[in-house]
């Protein structure tokens, strides 16, 4: 165990798994100008990730100026929370459409019967359909074009429990020792759905879907085009292995990165209330839905936005 001595500036951990003391990362890329928000109120929830926005109603009628500030806030804080959003499904969809094309989840027909359209999906969990999203992940990284973002609204919430957590993958990268960065900067990893969604599907469904959704390769370190920010882009739900290294080294690196991402200093936690909305950048954070409310009922409405092909560091 490494013991941190008091210091005026936070040291860079030499071993991210055997360290305690100040764990401080920059919130943004070095070249991003941090400006005040003038068209709504923004309250940070942690030093690097998560901010609550108040003073606006979500829907399709937001001005270009408000949208520009929201885009800046999303890049700066990675996940935005909006309380008391008593909106209709049409408003929910219109807000998502303002950010890009909407995404049809190809597996909803098996995991959420009757919800195969590109629309707001109702995700109901209770004693009969238990919550099983309690695993750290970026959405659909098994796709060539993983989601850009998702908009999730709480409809019915347990009296206690059912929180969601997000982890800042840019801060996680920044806090890695230089030797670990050097090892992973130019590596790629294989992502697949077969060990997650596929585990509960009938074989004929797997056979039908497999040709359209083969394993894909993405950079371990993704570069966000708007800012040049480097983020970790591997997750325990869908990443199968790191390519170009031995199985043993792949397992070692993935274990290290996953454990590093589990540090609370890299995370924000949301306690839901009805009509709370979370809107997150799927490129720059992972999320985890705490499944601690069984057999109570938890109902959410969600829609996702199509992303682009992840780009890594140039050699």
C-alpha positions in Angstrom: 0.0 0.0 0.0 1.3 3.4 -0.9 0.8 6.1 1.8 0.2 9.6 0.5 1.9 12.4 2.3 0.2 15.8 2.6 1.0 18.0 -0.4 -0.1 21.2 -1.9 -0.7 19.6 -5.3 -2.2 16.1 -5.7 0.4 13.6 -6.8 -0.1 11.2 -9.7 -0.6 7.7 -8.3 2.3 5.4 -9.2 0.0 2.5 -8.8 -3.7 3.3 -9.3 -4.8 0.2 -7.4 -2.5 0.6 -4.3 -2.9 4.3 -3.5 -4.9 6.5 -1.2 -4.7 10.3 -0.7 -5.8 13.1 -3.0 -7.2 11.7 -6.3 -7.8 14.8 -8.4 -8.2 14.9 -12.1 -9.0 17.7 -14.5 -12.7 18.0 -15.4 -12.1 18.8 -19.1 -9.5 18.6 -21.8 -6.7 21.1 -21.3 -7.8 23.1 -24.4 -11.4 23.5 -23.4 -12.4 27.0 -22.3 -14.6 26.8 -19.2 -17.3 29.5 -19.3 -20.2 30.4 -17.0 -23.7 29.2 -17.9 -26.1 32.1 -18.4 -29.3 30.5 -19.7 -29.9 28.0 -16.9 -28.6 27.2 -13.4 -25.9 24.5 -13.1 -25.0 22.8 -9.8 -22.0 20.4 -9.8 -22.5 17.1 -8.1 -18.9 16.1 -7.9 -15.6 17.9 -8.9 -15.4 16.2 -12.3 -18.6 14.4 -13.3 -22.3 15.1 -13.0 -24.2 18.4 -12.8 -27.8 19.2 -12.0 -29.5 21.7 -14.4 -32.5 23.8 -13.4 -34.5 26.6 -15.0 -35.4 24.9 -18.3 -38.1 22.4 -19.5 -36.9 19.7 -21.8 -38.6 19.2 -25.2 -38.3 20.2 -28.8 -38.7 24.0 -28.3 -35.3 24.8 -26.7 -33.6 27.7 -28.4 -30.3 27.4 -30.3 -28.6 29.3 -27.5 -29.8 27.0 -24.8 -28.8 24.0 -26.9 -25.3 25.4 -27.3 -24.9 25.8 -23.6 -26.3 22.3 -23.0 -23.8 20.9 -25.4 -21.0 22.6 -23.6 -22.3 21.4 -20.2 -22.5 17.8 -21.5 -18.9 17.9 -22.6 -17.8 19.5 -19.4 -19.8 17.3 -16.9 -20.5 14.1 -19.0 -23.9 13.5 -17.3 -26.6 16.1 -16.7 -29.6 15.7 -14.3 -32.9 17.5 -14.7 -35.5 17.4 -11.9 -39.3 17.8 -12.1 -39.6 17.2 -15.8 -43.3 16.4 -16.1 -43.1 16.0 -19.9 -44.8 13.8 -22.4 -43.2 11.0 -24.4 -43.3 13.3 -27.4 -41.2 15.9 -25.6 -38.8 13.2 -24.4 -38.3 12.0 -28.0 -38.0 15.6 -29.4 -35.3 16.5 -26.9 -33.3 13.4 -28.0 -33.9 14.2 -31.7 -32.3 17.6 -31.2 -29.0 15.8 -30.6 -29.0 13.5 -33.6 -30.6 10.4 -35.2 -32.4 8.1 -32.8 -31.2 4.5 -32.2 -33.2 1.3 -32.5 -31.9 -1.2 -30.0 -31.8 -4.5 -32.0 -32.3 -6.7 -28.9 -35.3 -5.0 -27.4 -37.6 -7.4 -29.3 -36.2 -10.1 -27.1 -35.5 -8.3 -23.9 -38.4 -5.8 -24.0 -41.2 -7.5 -26.1 -43.3 -5.1 -28.2 -40.6 -2.3 -28.2 -38.7 -2.7 -31.4 -39.5 0.7 -32.8 -37.2 3.7 -32.7 -39.0 5.4 -29.9 -39.0 6.0 -26.1 -38.9 2.6 -24.5 -40.5 1.7 -21.2 -38.2 -0.4 -19.0 -40.2 -1.9 -16.1 -38.4 -3.9 -13.4 -40.1 -5.8 -10.6 -40.2 -9.2 -9.0 -41.1 -10.8 -12.3 -38.5 -8.9 -14.5 -35.6 -8.2 -12.2 -33.1 -5.4 -12.8 -29.9 -6.9 -14.3 -28.1 -3.7 -15.5 -25.9 -3.6 -12.4 -22.7 -4.0 -14.3 -20.4 -1.1 -15.4 -20.8 -0.4 -19.1 -20.9 2.0 -22.0 -24.0 1.2 -24.1 -23.8 -1.0 -27.2 -20.0 -0.9 -27.5 -20.5 -4.2 -29.4 -21.8 -2.0 -32.3 -19.6 -0.4 -34.9 -21.2 2.9 -34.0 -21.8 2.9 -30.2 -24.5 5.3 -28.9 -23.5 8.9 -28.6 -25.9 9.6 -25.6 -29.0 8.4 -23.8 -32.0 10.2 -22.2 -33.5 8.3 -19.2 -36.6 9.5 -17.3 -37.9 8.1 -14.0 -41.6 7.2 -14.0 -42.0 5.0 -10.9 -39.3 4.7 -8.3 -38.9 2.4 -5.3 -39.2 4.0 -1.8 -35.5 3.5 -1.5 -32.8 2.0 -3.8 -32.6 1.8 -7.5 -29.9 4.6 -7.9 -27.8 4.9 -11.0 -24.0 5.7 -11.0 -21.8 7.1 -13.7 -18.0 6.9 -13.9 -15.8 9.5 -15.6 -13.6 7.6 -18.1 -11.6 10.7 -19.0 -10.6 11.4 -15.4 -9.8 7.7 -15.1 -7.4 7.9 -18.0 -5.8 11.1 -16.8 -5.0 9.5 -13.4 -3.3 6.4 -14.9 0.5 6.2 -14.4 2.5 7.1 -17.6 3.8 3.6 -18.0 0.2 2.2 -18.1 -0.8 4.9 -20.6 2.1 3.9 -22.8 1.0 0.3 -22.7 -2.6 0.9 -23.7 -2.5 4.1 -25.8 -2.4 2.3 -29.2 -4.1 -1.0 -28.4 -7.5 -2.1 -29.6 -10.1 -4.4 -27.8 -12.8 -6.7 -29.1 -16.3 -6.0 -28.0 -19.3 -8.5 -28.3 -22.8 -8.9 -27.1 -22.9 -12.7 -27.1 -21.9 -13.1 -23.4 -24.4 -10.4 -22.2 -27.6 -10.1 -24.3 -26.9 -13.3 -26.0 -26.9 -15.3 -22.8 -30.6 -15.0 -22.4 -31.6 -15.3 -26.1 -32.9 -18.4 -27.8 -30.4 -19.9 -30.2 -32.5 -19.1 -33.3 -32.5 -15.4 -32.3 -28.7 -15.6 -31.9 -28.3 -17.2 -35.3 -30.5 -14.5 -36.9 -28.6 -11.6 -35.3 -25.1 -12.8 -35.4 -24.4 -12.0 -39.1 -25.6 -8.4 -38.6 -23.7 -7.9 -35.3 -20.3 -9.6 -35.4 -17.6 -8.8 -32.8 -16.1 -5.3 -33.4 -12.8 -3.7 -32.5 -12.5 -0.3 -30.8 -9.5 1.6 -29.4 -8.8 1.0 -25.7 -8.2 4.8 -25.5 -10.8 6.7 -27.4 -10.3 10.3 -28.5 -13.3 12.7 -28.3 -13.3 14.7 -31.5 -14.7 18.0 -30.1 -12.0 18.3 -27.5 -9.2 15.8 -28.1 -9.9 14.4 -24.6 -8.6 10.8 -24.1 -11.0 8.4 -22.4 -10.9 4.7 -21.5 -13.2 2.7 -23.8 -13.3 -0.8 -22.3 -16.1 -2.1 -20.1 -16.7 -5.3 -18.2 -20.1 -6.0 -19.9 -19.0 -6.1 -23.5 -15.2 -6.0 -23.8 -13.9 -9.5 -24.5 -10.2 -9.1 -24.8 -7.4 -6.6 -25.7 -5.9 -7.4 -29.0 -2.2 -7.7 -29.9 -1.1 -8.9 -26.4 -1.2 -12.3 -24.7 -4.3 -13.5 -22.9 -2.5 -13.1 -19.6 -1.6 -9.4 -20.4 -5.0 -8.7 -21.7 -6.6 -10.0 -18.5 -4.1 -8.1 -16.3 -4.7 -4.8 -18.1 -8.5 -5.2 -18.1 -8.6 -6.1 -14.4 -6.5 -3.0 -13.6 -8.6 -0.6 -15.7 -11.9 -2.0 -14.4 -10.8 -1.7 -10.8 -9.5 1.8 -11.4 -12.9 2.9 -12.8 -14.6 1.6 -9.7 -13.0 4.3 -7.5 -15.7 6.5 -6.0 -13.6 9.6 -6.7 -14.4 9.0 -10.4 -18.1 8.6 -9.9 -21.4 10.4 -9.4 -24.5 8.8 -8.0 -28.1 9.9 -8.7 -31.0 9.2 -6.3 -34.0 9.2 -8.6 -37.3 10.9 -8.1 -40.3 10.7 -10.4 -39.8 12.9 -13.4 -36.0 13.1 -13.0 -34.1 12.9 -16.3 -30.5 11.9 -16.7 -28.8 12.7 -20.0 -25.3 11.3 -20.4 -22.5 11.2 -23.0 -22.0 7.5 -23.6 -18.6 8.2 -25.1 -17.1 9.7 -21.9 -18.7 7.8 -19.0 -19.9 4.4 -18.0 -23.0 3.7 -15.9 -24.3 1.2 -13.4 -27.9 0.7 -12.3 -28.0 -0.5 -8.7 -30.3 -3.5 -8.4 -31.0 -3.3 -4.7 -34.8 -2.7 -4.8 -36.1 -6.3 -5.5 -39.0 -7.0 -5.4 -40.1 -3.4 -5.6 -41.1 -1.9 -8.9 -38.9 0.6 -10.9 -40.2 2.0 -14.2 -38.0 4.2 -16.5 -38.4 5.6 -20.0 -35.4 5.7 -22.2 -34.2 6.6 -25.7 -30.7 6.7 -27.2 -29.0 8.7 -29.9 -26.8 7.2 -32.7 -23.0 7.7 -32.3 -20.0 7.6 -34.5 -17.2 5.2 -35.0 -14.7 5.5 -32.1 -11.3 6.9 -33.1 -8.1 6.2 -31.2 -4.7 7.9 -31.0 -2.7 8.2 -34.2 0.7 6.6 -34.2 
